[in-house]
Amino acid sequence: MDPDEFRRHAHELADWMADYLRDVGTRRVVPDVSPGSIRRSLPGSPPETAEPFELIAADFRERIMPGMTHWNHPGWFGYFPANHSPPSILAEMLVATVGAQCMSWQTSPAATELEQVVMDWLRQMLGLPGSFTGVIQDTASTATLVALLSARDTALAGTGDRSAADLSRLTVYTSTEAHSSVAKGARLAGYGAERIRGIEVDDAYAMQPGRLEAAIARDLAGGLVPACIVATVGTTSSTAVDPLRAVGEIARRHRAWLHVDAAYAGAAAILPERRSCFDGVELADSLVFNPHKWLLTNFPCSAYFVRDVPALLRTFSTAPAYLRTAHDPEVVNYRDWGIQLGRQFRALKLWFVIRSYGLDGLRAMLRRHIALAASFRSWVEAEPGFVVAAPSPFGLVCFRHEPPSLGADGAARDRWNQRLLERVNAPGDVYLTHTVLGGRYTLRLAIGQWQTEESHVRRAWELIRGAARDA
């Protein structure tokens, strides 16, 4: 494909992309396909000769797109948002065109220095202390693993009573509502499943500091070493907020690394009125939040902040001869700030987004989503037979339908709500997901897509009420 052909096809694809962004709300959110149907529609062996790009593009439209789930549909209320936006998409196009590998300053000086600038912008936007330094990771799962590895090495290299620490004695603490990536990351970091402590939560599904303190006391009495505590701001099931200040004070007393998982809800801290969810964050050693969830930036883009950069580098730095450059003593080489050696130029899309919308625009979107969630919650609370299952500090509302006819039969109520969810999702213009809270099957409506308006939330409520009547 020569430059002129590329230009022609690029313009055609750009037109398709613009139409898609405009019309995505007319599609089914989740495709109505059966397992294996897409694969069966594709050739089983590669082509021997080159195929025309027109045919490839047509197959994308006619064979691939009918099997895609549209996370940026305005009726997407499942899981958490995975947002994008036109400026972010344009930045991704430029990144793909330049094709740079940004593992070190030398390999792309502008990419490294823009990342330094943009991450400090984010730090200021969130109101984080100046002692935090940021780096872009791919996902929050990776960032949490980075924190667990840093905590491991810090504990093993500790002074005083930690000098005799060994990996088999290190323990990790997190709430029973923490994301599954915490336990997975701890195992990958070598802590061992038997050293991961799930700390009980309160009625709002937040970690109980007293239970945490008691668990640490038991482990210390048994000769174990508290290495890492993972607190959550915005748990996956219900967006519960662990008490960071109380947890942080416990971490400081026991010299345990405190990592804060704010993957979804951390974005809300750009709102001054929501920054209280970060009260005590200055006691943390690291924090992660995902601009690709609620700040209009394409996946993947995860912001990881760390207080002790030398501790991070001790775990991850590497300097074989073929990577060394004359500038190394005076520059940042992000290859040493995480697991990956190769790095994409992810700072560009974040830079495009922040500049295109400004803090005012981003804050207005978040406030709109939070207000829509508050409206939806009020409708649930006012409707007979429906109950709200958890606090709703951000854009997520958890709820159940509990018709009096089912009495106190919890299993029957679970089956009823499962059927209700299936009926709500069946038409295809909205999509909700579920969780389990307090042992009960619970529906989740997560508001966070950039094109979602009140009409889409009202449509979801209309379907929910109708399903409750007919289930």
N, C-alpha and C positions, 0 to 999 in steps of 0.2 A: 504494500500500500504506500504510494508516494504521497508527498505533502498535499497535493491538490485533492487526491482521493480522500485523504484523511480529513481535510477541511470540509468536504461535501458530506461525508458520513457523520462527522462531528456535529455539523449544523442540524442534520436530520435527527440525530439522537438528542440534541439539546431541545428541539421542538417536542420530541416525545416526552422528555423529562418535564418540561414546563406543563404539558398537557396532563401528565400524571399527577403532578403536584396540585393542579387545579381540580382534577376530577377524582382523586383517590377516594373521596367520600361517597362516590356512587358505586364503588366496588363492594363485594363481600369482604368483611374484615378477615375472616379465616376461610380458606378455599374449601369447597365441597368436593374433595378428592379422596380416593381410597389409597391405602399404603401400596406402593409399588407402581401406581398408575403413571406417574411422571417418568419413572425409569423405563418402563415398558415402551413408552412413546419415543424413546431415543435410541439411536443405533448402538449396537452392542460392541462395535469395534471402531477404531479411529479411521478417518478418511485417508486414502492413499494419496490423493491429490488435493490441491488447494480448492476450497469452496468460495464462491462469491460472498462478499460481506452482506449483500442484500439478503441472501438466504439465511445467513447466521442471525442477522437482526430479526428476520421474520420468525425464525424458530424461537428466539428469545421472547418475542411478543406472544406467539401462539402456543408454545409448549411450556415455557418456563413460567411466565407471569401468571397463567391460570392456577399454578400450584404455589404461589407465594402468599404468605401471611403479611398483611399490611399494618405494620406497627405504627405507622404515622397516619392511619385513618382517624378522622375525628371521633369515631365511635369506639376507638380502642380504649378500654378501661381495664385491661388485664395486667397482671404482674405489676411492673412499674413501667413508666414510659421509656422508650428508647428513641429519643428525639433526634431530629435533624432540622435544617432550615436552608433556604436558598443560599445564603452566604457561605454556610458550611459546606454545602455541596459544591459550590464553585471553587472553594479552597481545595477540596479533595481532588477536583479535576486538575488543578494546577500542580498539586503534589504528585499525582500520577504522571503528569506530563514531564516534570523535572526529573522524577525518578531517582532522587538522592537517597543514599544510605547515610543516616545521620548519627552514626555511633559515637563520633568524637568531634571535637571542635574542628580539627583539621579536615575531616571529611565533608563538612558543611558549616563553616563558621556562622553564617547567618541563622541557620536552624538552631544552633546551640544558643546563641545570644538572644534570639527572639523567644525561645523557651524560657530563658532566665527572666526576661521582662514580663512575659505573659503570666508566668507562675507567681511573680510578685504582685502583679495586678490582681490575680485571684486571691492571694493572701490578704491583700487590702480589702477586697470586696467582701470577704467572709469575716473580716474583723479579727483575723488571727494575729497573735503577737509577732513582732519582728524577729523573734528567735527561731521562727519556722522558715525552712527553705523548701521550695517545691520542685517536683520533677514529674513529668507525665509518664505514667505506666499505661499498660493496655486496659486492664480491667481491675475492679476492686479486689477480685480474688487474688490476682497477682500481687497487688499492693499489700494485701493482708499477709500473704506468704513472705513478702520482703520484710515486713515488720516482725513476723515470727522468727525469721532467720536472724535478723539483727538482734532481737531479744535473746535468742539462744546463745549467740556468740558473746553478747554482753554479759550474760549470766555466767557463762563458762570462764570468762576472763576477769570476773569480779574480784574484789579485794576482800580482806577480812574473812568472815565465815563462808564466803563464796569461793575462796581459793581452792577448796577441795571439791567443788561442784563437778559433777559429770552429767552427761546427757541423760542418763537413765533416771536421774533424780529431779530433773526440771519439770515443772508443772505449768499448765496454762489454764486460765479461768475466763469463762464467758457466760453469758446468760443462756438459759434454756431456749430463749427466743432468738438467739444469734443466728446469723446466716450460716448455711451448711459449709461455706467455704472456710470458716474458722477452724472447725474440726478437721476438715480435709487438709488445710494448710499446715496445721499442727502436726498431723501425721507425716506429711511430706517433709517437714522440717526436722523430723526425727524424734519428736517428743514421745510418741507412743500413745495409742488410744487410751491406755490405762492411766495416763497422766493428764487427761483433759477433763476439767471439772465443769459441769453444767450447773450454774448458780440459779437457784429458784427466783421466780419473778413475783411481783406483787399483783394486785387486782388490775393494774393498768399495764401489765405485761412488761414492766421495767425491772431490771436487776435490783435485788435487795442488798444494799451494802452490808448489813449485818450478817447475812448469809455468806457473803463473800469473805468477810473477816473471819468468820468461824471456819470456813473451809481452809483458808490459809493457815490458821492456827493448828488445825488438825494435821496438815501436811508438814508444817515445821516441827511439830512434835514427833512426826514419823521420820524425820531426817531428810525431808524433801526440800527443794529450793523453788520458791515462786519466781518464775522467769517472766511471764507475760500475762497481762490482763487485757482482754478485748472488750471494750464497751461499745454500745451501739446507739447512734442517734438516728432513729427511724428504722425499726426492725422490719424485716421483710413481710411478716404476717400482718402486723397491725400498725407500724410506724411508731412503736413505743420508744421513749427516750430514756436511756439509762442515766442516773444521776451522776454526771461527770465529776463534779467537785468532790462528792463523797468517795466515789470510786478512785479518783485521782489521789486523794489524801491517803487512802489505803495503799495504793501503789507506791507512793513516795516513802511511806513508813517501811515498807518491805523491799524497797529497791527493785521493784518489778517494773518491767517496761509496760507502759500503758499505750495501747493502740486504740484509736477511735474509728469505728466503721460508720461513716456517715454517707454511704454510697448514694442513696437516694435523697435523703432529707437535708444533707449538707448544703445544697443549693439554696435552701430557704434562709440560710444565714446572711445572704446578701440583703435581706429585708431587716432593717433595724428592729422592727417590732417582733421578729422571730429569732433574734440572735440569742435570746435567753436559753435556747436549746443547747448552746455551746458554753453555758456557764461552767467554768472550771477547765476549759480546754487548754489553758496555759499549763496545766499539770500533765498534759499528755506528752508522750515521746514521739508519736506519729499519728497521722490522721489521713483518711482517704475519703474523697467524694468524687462522683462521676458527672462531669459536665455532659456526658452522653446520655444521661437520664433526663435531666430537667433543665438544662441550659442550652438547648438548641444546637448541640454539637454532635456531629456524626459519630457513631460507634466505630472504633473504640477510642476513648479518651478519658483516662482516669487520673485525677490529680492527687498526688501523694505528697504530703508534707512531713518533714522530719525535723526534730529539734537538734539532734546530735549528728551532724553530717559526717564527722570522722568515724563514728560507730557504723554508719551505713557503708562507708568506703572500706572499712576494715573487713566487712563481710563480702563485699562484691567487687572490689577493685581487682583488676588484672592488667598486667603490663608485659606481655611477651614482646620480643624484639620487633616483630613486624607491626605492632600497633604503636610503638613509641614515636613521638615527634618532638621537635625542638621546643614547641610551645607548651608541652604538658605541665610544667611547673606553674604556669600563669593562667591556665584556662580550665574550664569544666569539661570533662569528658563523660557524657551521660552513659556511656557503656558501663561505667563503674557504679551506677546508681540503681541497678536493678538486675534482674535475671538475664534479660536479653542482651546480646552483643549488638546485633543489627537493630536499628531503630528507624521508624518512619518519621517524616516531618509533621508530627501531629500538632505542633504549636500553631501552625498557620491557620487551621480551621478555627481554633479557639480565638485567635487574634481577629480573624474576619468577623466572627460572631459578636465579640465584645464591642468592636468598633461599629458594626452595622446597627446594633440595637441600643448600645449604651446601657449604663446601669438603669436608667429610667425605663427603657423598653423591657429589659429583662425583669425588673421588679414588677412592672405592670402585668406581665404575663403570669408571674407567680401569684400575685395577689388575686388575679382573676380566677386561676385554678383553685386556690384555697377558698375563695368565696363560693365558687360553684360546689365544692365539696361540702361547705357549710350548708348551702341550700339543700343539697341532696340529703344530707343528714337530717335536716329539719323535716323533710317530706317523710323520711322513714320513721322518725319519732312520732309524727302525727298520724300515721296510718295504723289502724287496729291490726293486731296480729304480727306486726313487724317489731323487731328489737335491734337496737344498735349494740354491737358486741365489744367495742373498744373505743377509747378516745380517738379523736380525729384532728390531730394538731396540724396536719399538712393537707395533701390532696387525696388521701385515701379514706374511704368509709367502709368499715366492716359491719355486716348486718346478717340477720337471719329472719326467716319467716317461721313463726311458731303458732300455727292455728290451734285454737283451744280444743278442737276435735281430737288432736293427737295426745292430749294430756301431757304427762311427764315422761313419756316414752322417748328417751334420748335417741335411740337407734332409729326409731320411726321418723323423728324430726330430721335426723341426718339424711335419711333416704329422700324425704320430702324436699329438702333444700337442694340436694343433688339433682333431682328431677327438675326443680324450678330453674336451676342454672342451665341445664340442657335446653329447656324451652326458651329461655331468654336469648341464648346464643344461636338458636336454630335459624332465625330469619337471615342472619348474616350482617345486619347493619350495625350491631354493637357486639362487643366481646368482653365478658367478665371472667374472672378466675376465682378460685376458692383457696381456703387454707383451713387449718384446724386451730381453734382457740379454746382453751379450757376444755379440751377433749371433744369439742363439738364442731361439726362441719359448718363452715362459715363462708359467706360470700364476700368478695372484695370488689369494690368499684374504685379504681385508681384514675384520677383525673390529672393529665399532664401533657397531652399532645397540643402542639402549638396552634392547630386549627380547631380545637374543640371549643364549642360555644354552648350556651345554655340550652339551645334547641336539641343538641345531641344528648345532653344529660337528661333532659325531659323525655326524650325518646327512650332512653334506657329505663327510666322510671316507669314509663307507660308499659313497656314490655314486662318489667318485673311485676307490676301490679296485675297485669293480665295473666302472667304465668301462675301467680299465686291463686288466682281464681280458678284456673283450669287444670293445674297440676294434679 
